[in-house]
Amino acid sequence: MATPSELTATEQRRRFESGEVSSVELTQACVDRVAAVDDRVGAFLRFDAEKALAQAAACDAARAEGKPLGPLAGVPVAVKDLFCQEGEITTCASKILENFRSPYDSTVVDRLKQAGAVLLGRTNMDEFAMGGSTENSAYQTSRNPWDLERSPGGSSGGAAACVAALEAPLSVGTDTGGSIRQPAGLCGVVGMKPTYGRVSRYGLVAFASSLDQAGPLARTVEDTALLYDALAGHDPRDSTSNPSPAEPCAPTVNEPLKGLKVGVVPEHFAEGLDDEVRAAVEAAIETYRGLGAETVEVDLPHAKYGVATYYVIAPCEASSNLSRYDGVHYGHRTDEAAMLAQLEAERKAALASGDAEAADAIDTALVRLYRQSRSEGFGPEVKRRIMLGAYALSAGYYDAYYLKALKVRRLIRQDYDRAFEKVDLIAGPVTAAPAFKLGELSEDPLSMYLVDLYTVSANLAGLPAISLPCGKSKAGLPIGMQLMAPPLAEEKLLRGARMYEQATDWHQPTPDL
């Protein structure tokens, strides 16, 4: 018989509602699991067992009193450490926000609370969501539960690892260029990026505002639909929130799609794709054919420019968003007394050497405060992207880089619009290879950026997309398949993903920790 931590969120919810299990039992199972494995996995930056168990006890009391129960009542959920939560430290895995305690709840956290979820803790991530391995966290490195010497992906590496390691049945991450789908694929769980604007970004610490999108991670597509329904919907506090009603997906997720047409992009299977990944994804597409789906070749001629376009637009937006962390308005401030003493010493040394010009060129105190606070607070990858973005936005280069990237982005979206006139979903790989070893790509930023090859286009086009397990490598590492859908077609996307999941068992194995 399955232990509480082995149950899916849907089953946990059903048993809680029927009285077969208490929320305290479900939460205690997570507490025990985290105590047993998280010193090796490193999924959580902060985990407050006492507070989580108190929330769980309140859920049990509400059920006993016959109060209305939310769709996630009694179910534990972890959140990535970039969603503001009242009274909680929210660091974005950065030293510059080390002591920031949020005075309010983000919409994501607010909706989890309204749904009755038990908030377990804050998961690790790449600093400000910049990275594809969770090695850019200022605090710790998360590890892939299937092989602790390998990366769980990123930037939602902690969010994916905690679900794969059975530390939490559900978690919430963010996806700017693939940061939910890529770690989900590498960790053998399900991760969905909804349509841009479908889940509110209010209270989400911004990286690239036109690309960031919050979304669910879970062990099954059914659980993904359950969490998505709790999060999705218009939010008047977010000007980019989509105003159309969000239709619930969980009630229909088990209904197969009739007459399904699955698009296949030949370029997704070109040189550079690992043979084992190619075979697994092709086998998954064959499974769809066996289920009665028709496969259709589609052309995305501008998709090859996706990574280059993304790595112009995202750093430009990051350089703007992160300018607020200057040590004066927000964020870490350097030791002012030591800084002033250093400035005075530099000035005296310059004057003593007779170099008045050098003395005049020394920073003012305010400039040095900005410069030193940001230098101490940000990590190398964040600094790299701020520099890239500031350069691309500078006078003389704006038209050549940023404006051109925006035009290419429009062409990429038009490609998808044309493709979805012919097909319902597009299937392909999530990553070019299974999980890579920790440190393998960290010294080569370009190679790290290319891990987003198959995922960035969905963000540039604002489309919903999902990653789900579809195989294992010979080394026992998970392989993921990506499905993409037209804007606001989450219900179709989840039903199409669930069709495959019900026909296979790749989502069932769990890592041996």
Residue pairs with C-beta under 8 A, 6 or more apart in sequence:
2 11
3 29
4 12
4 21
4 25
4 26
4 28
4 29
5 29
5 30
5 32
5 33
5 166
5 167
5 169
6 166
6 510
7 15
7 26
7 169
8 169
8 218
8 219
8 220
8 222
8 223
9 72
9 75
9 169
9 170
9 218
9 219
9 223
9 226
9 227
10 220
10 222
10 223
10 226
12 21
12 26
12 74
12 75
12 169
13 71
13 72
13 73
13 74
13 75
13 226
15 21
16 22
16 23
16 26
16 59
16 63
16 73
16 74
16 75
17 63
17 69
17 73
17 74
19 63
22 56
22 60
22 74
23 55
23 56
23 57
23 59
23 60
23 63
23 73
23 74
23 75
23 118
24 53
24 56
24 57
24 60
26 56
26 74
26 75
26 76
26 118
27 52
27 53
27 55
27 56
27 76
27 118
27 120
28 53
28 56
30 52
30 76
30 120
30 167
30 168
30 169
31 49
31 52
31 53
33 165
33 166
33 167
34 44
34 47
34 49
34 120
34 121
34 162
34 167
36 513
37 145
37 165
37 167
37 513
38 44
38 47
38 162
38 165
38 167
40 143
40 148
40 513
41 142
41 143
41 145
41 148
41 161
41 162
41 165
41 167
41 513
42 124
42 140
42 141
42 142
42 143
42 158
42 161
43 78
43 123
43 124
43 142
43 152
43 157
43 158
43 159
43 161
43 162
43 165
43 167
44 78
44 120
44 121
44 122
44 123
44 124
44 158
44 162
44 167
45 81
45 91
45 93
45 121
45 122
45 123
45 124
45 137
45 139
45 140
45 158
46 81
46 88
46 89
46 121
46 122
47 120
47 121
47 122
48 121
51 119
52 76
52 118
52 119
52 120
52 121
55 118
55 119
56 74
56 76
56 118
59 73
59 74
59 116
59 118
60 74
62 69
62 73
62 116
63 69
63 73
63 74
69 116
70 114
70 115
70 116
70 117
70 230
71 115
71 116
71 226
71 229
71 230
71 250
72 112
72 115
72 116
72 117
72 170
72 226
72 227
72 230
73 115
73 116
73 117
74 116
74 118
75 116
75 117
75 118
75 169
75 170
76 117
76 118
76 119
76 120
76 168
76 169
76 170
77 112
77 117
77 118
77 119
77 120
77 168
77 169
77 170
77 171
77 172
77 227
78 119
78 120
78 121
78 122
78 123
78 158
78 159
78 162
78 163
78 167
78 168
78 170
78 171
78 172
79 85
79 108
79 109
79 112
79 119
79 121
79 122
79 123
79 159
79 171
79 172
80 122
80 123
80 125
80 156
80 158
80 159
80 171
80 172
80 173
80 174
81 90
81 91
81 92
81 93
81 122
81 123
81 124
81 125
81 158
82 90
82 92
82 125
82 128
82 129
82 174
82 204
82 205
83 90
83 106
83 108
83 109
83 172
83 203
83 204
83 205
83 214
84 90
84 102
84 104
84 105
84 106
84 109
84 203
84 204
84 205
85 102
85 105
85 106
85 109
85 119
85 122
86 102
86 103
86 104
86 105
86 109
87 101
87 102
88 101
88 102
88 122
89 99
89 100
89 101
89 122
90 97
90 100
90 101
90 102
90 122
90 205
91 97
91 98
91 100
91 122
91 138
91 139
92 125
92 127
92 128
92 129
92 205
93 124
93 125
93 126
93 127
93 128
93 136
93 137
93 138
93 139
94 127
94 128
94 138
94 377
94 378
94 379
94 382
95 138
95 332
95 376
95 377
95 378
95 379
96 325
96 331
96 332
96 373
96 374
96 377
96 378
97 205
97 325
97 330
97 331
97 332
98 138
98 332
99 332
100 330
100 331
102 203
104 203
105 113
105 203
106 200
106 202
106 203
106 204
107 199
107 200
107 201
107 202
107 203
107 235
107 237
107 238
108 172
108 199
108 200
108 203
108 204
108 214
108 231
109 119
109 203
110 203
111 230
111 231
111 233
112 119
112 172
112 230
112 231
113 119
115 230
117 170
117 230
120 167
120 168
123 156
123 158
123 159
123 161
123 162
123 171
123 173
124 134
124 137
124 139
124 140
124 142
124 157
124 158
125 134
125 137
125 154
125 155
125 156
125 157
125 158
125 159
125 173
126 132
126 133
126 134
126 135
126 136
126 137
126 154
126 155
126 157
126 179
126 381
127 136
127 137
127 138
127 378
127 379
127 381
127 382
128 205
128 207
128 318
128 322
128 382
129 155
129 156
129 174
129 176
129 179
129 207
129 212
130 136
130 155
130 207
130 318
130 381
130 382
130 385
131 154
131 155
131 381
131 448
132 153
132 154
132 155
132 178
132 179
132 182
132 441
132 448
132 449
132 451
132 452
133 151
133 152
133 153
133 154
133 157
133 436
133 438
133 441
133 442
133 448
134 141
134 142
134 151
134 152
134 153
134 154
134 155
134 157
134 158
134 161
134 183
135 141
135 151
135 154
135 438
135 439
135 442
136 154
136 155
136 379
136 380
136 381
136 382
138 379
141 438
142 151
142 152
142 157
142 158
142 161
143 149
143 150
143 151
143 152
143 161
143 438
144 150
144 151
144 152
144 153
144 161
144 164
144 186
144 187
144 435
144 477
145 152
145 161
145 164
145 165
145 187
145 511
145 513
146 164
146 187
146 188
146 435
146 476
146 477
146 478
146 511
147 435
147 475
147 476
147 477
149 437
149 438
150 186
150 435
150 436
150 437
150 438
150 477
151 157
151 186
151 435
151 436
151 437
151 438
151 440
152 158
152 160
152 161
152 164
152 183
152 186
152 187
152 435
153 160
153 182
153 183
153 184
153 185
153 186
153 187
153 431
153 435
153 451
154 179
154 182
154 183
155 173
155 174
155 176
155 179
155 183
156 171
156 173
156 174
156 175
156 179
156 180
156 183
156 184
156 191
156 217
157 183
159 171
159 172
159 173
159 180
159 183
159 217
160 171
160 173
160 180
160 183
160 184
160 186
160 187
160 189
160 191
160 217
161 167
161 183
161 187
162 168
162 171
163 169
163 170
163 171
163 187
163 189
163 217
163 218
163 219
164 187
164 188
164 189
164 219
164 510
164 511
165 511
165 513
166 510
169 218
169 219
169 223
170 216
170 217
170 218
170 223
170 226
170 227
171 216
171 217
171 218
172 214
172 215
172 216
172 217
172 227
172 231
173 179
173 180
173 183
173 191
173 214
173 215
173 216
173 217
174 180
174 204
174 207
174 212
174 213
174 214
174 215
175 181
175 191
175 193
175 212
175 213
175 214
175 215
175 455
175 459
176 207
176 208
176 211
176 212
176 213
176 314
176 459
177 211
177 310
177 314
177 452
177 455
177 456
177 459
178 193
178 430
178 451
178 452
178 454
178 455
178 456
178 458
178 459
180 191
180 192
180 193
180 215
180 217
180 467
181 191
181 192
181 193
181 430
181 455
181 458
181 465
181 466
181 467
181 480
181 482
182 430
182 431
182 451
182 452
182 455
182 467
183 191
183 217
184 190
184 191
184 217
184 430
184 467
184 468
184 480
185 191
185 430
185 431
185 467
185 469
185 478
185 479
185 480
185 481
185 482
186 431
186 434
186 435
186 477
186 478
186 480
187 435
187 478
188 469
188 478
188 480
188 506
188 507
188 509
188 511
189 217
189 218
189 219
189 469
189 507
190 217
190 218
190 219
190 220
190 221
190 223
190 224
190 466
190 467
190 468
190 469
190 497
190 501
190 507
191 215
191 216
191 217
191 218
191 224
191 466
191 467
192 215
192 216
192 217
192 224
192 228
192 464
192 465
192 466
192 467
192 490
192 493
192 494
193 213
193 215
193 458
193 459
193 464
193 465
193 466
194 213
194 214
194 215
194 228
194 232
194 464
194 490
195 213
195 242
195 462
195 463
195 464
195 487
195 488
195 489
195 490
196 210
196 211
196 213
196 240
196 242
196 459
196 462
196 487
197 213
197 238
197 240
197 241
197 242
197 462
198 213
198 232
198 242
198 246
198 464
198 488
198 490
199 213
199 214
199 215
199 228
199 231
199 232
200 214
200 233
200 234
200 235
200 237
200 238
200 241
201 209
201 212
201 213
201 214
201 238
201 240
201 241
202 235
202 237
202 238
202 241
204 212
204 214
206 212
206 317
206 321
207 314
207 317
207 318
207 321
208 313
208 314
208 315
208 317
208 318
208 321
209 240
209 317
209 321
210 240
210 313
210 317
211 310
211 313
211 314
211 317
211 459
211 460
213 459
214 231
215 228
215 231
216 223
216 224
216 227
216 228
216 231
217 224
218 224
218 226
218 227
219 507
220 501
220 507
221 253
221 466
221 468
221 494
221 497
221 498
221 501
221 507
222 250
222 253
222 254
222 498
222 501
224 466
224 494
224 497
225 249
225 250
225 253
225 494
225 498
226 250
228 249
228 250
228 490
228 494
229 246
229 248
229 249
229 250
232 246
232 490
233 245
233 246
234 241
234 242
234 243
234 244
234 245
234 246
235 241
242 488
244 488
246 490
247 491
249 490
249 491
249 494
249 495
252 491
252 495
253 494
253 495
253 498
254 498
254 502
255 495
256 291
256 495
256 498
256 499
256 502
257 293
257 424
257 492
257 495
257 496
257 499
258 292
259 294
260 288
260 291
260 292
260 293
260 294
260 424
260 425
260 496
260 499
261 293
261 294
261 295
261 296
261 422
261 423
261 424
261 425
262 285
262 288
262 293
262 294
262 295
262 296
262 423
262 424
262 425
262 426
262 427
262 496
263 295
263 296
263 297
263 298
263 419
263 420
263 422
263 423
263 425
263 426
263 427
264 285
264 295
264 296
264 297
264 298
264 426
264 427
264 428
265 297
265 298
265 299
265 300
265 303
265 426
265 428
266 297
267 300
267 303
267 304
268 428
268 429
268 454
269 278
269 281
269 282
269 428
269 429
272 432
273 429
273 432
274 432
274 433
274 434
276 434
276 471
276 473
276 474
276 479
277 429
277 431
277 432
277 433
277 434
277 471
277 473
277 479
278 429
279 471
280 470
280 471
280 472
280 479
280 481
281 427
281 428
281 429
281 470
281 471
281 479
281 481
283 470
283 471
284 427
284 470
284 471
284 481
284 500
284 504
285 295
285 427
287 500
287 503
287 504
288 295
288 427
288 499
288 500
289 295
290 503
291 499
291 500
291 503
296 422
296 423
298 419
298 422
298 423
298 426
299 415
299 419
300 412
300 415
300 416
300 419
300 457
301 415
302 408
302 411
302 412
302 415
303 412
303 415
303 457
305 408
305 411
305 412
306 412
306 453
306 456
306 457
306 460
307 449
307 450
307 452
307 453
307 456
308 405
308 408
309 405
309 408
309 409
309 412
309 456
309 460
310 452
310 456
310 459
310 460
311 388
311 449
312 392
312 401
312 402
312 404
312 405
313 402
313 405
313 406
313 409
313 460
314 385
314 389
315 385
315 386
315 388
315 389
315 392
316 389
316 392
316 393
316 402
316 405
317 389
318 382
318 385
318 386
318 389
319 385
319 386
319 387
319 388
319 389
319 390
319 393
320 389
320 393
322 378
322 382
322 386
324 330
324 331
325 331
325 332
325 374
325 377
325 378
326 370
326 373
326 374
327 333
327 334
327 369
327 370
327 372
327 373
327 374
327 377
328 369
328 370
328 373
331 373
331 377
332 373
332 376
332 377
333 369
333 373
334 369
334 372
334 373
334 376
336 369
339 365
339 368
339 369
339 372
340 365
343 362
343 363
343 365
343 368
346 362
347 359
347 362
350 356
350 358
350 359
350 362
351 359
363 371
375 383
378 386
381 445
384 445
391 397
392 398
392 401
392 402
392 405
393 402
409 460
409 461
412 457
412 460
412 461
413 460
413 461
413 462
416 426
416 457
416 461
416 463
416 484
416 486
417 486
419 426
420 426
420 485
420 486
424 485
424 489
424 492
424 496
425 483
425 484
425 485
425 492
425 493
425 496
426 483
426 484
426 485
427 481
427 482
427 483
428 454
428 481
428 482
428 484
429 454
429 480
429 481
429 482
430 454
430 455
430 467
430 480
430 481
430 482
431 451
431 453
431 454
431 480
432 450
432 451
432 453
432 454
434 473
434 475
434 477
434 478
434 479
435 477
435 478
436 451
441 447
441 448
441 451
442 448
454 482
455 465
455 482
457 463
458 464
458 465
458 484
462 487
463 484
463 485
463 486
463 487
464 484
464 485
464 487
464 488
464 489
464 490
464 493
465 482
465 483
465 484
465 485
465 493
466 482
466 483
466 493
466 494
466 497
467 480
467 481
467 482
468 480
468 481
468 483
468 497
468 500
468 501
468 506
468 507
469 478
469 479
469 480
469 481
469 506
469 507
470 479
470 480
470 481
470 500
470 504
470 506
471 478
471 479
471 506
472 478
472 479
472 506
472 509
473 479
478 506
481 500
483 493
483 496
483 497
484 493
485 492
485 493
485 496
486 492
501 507
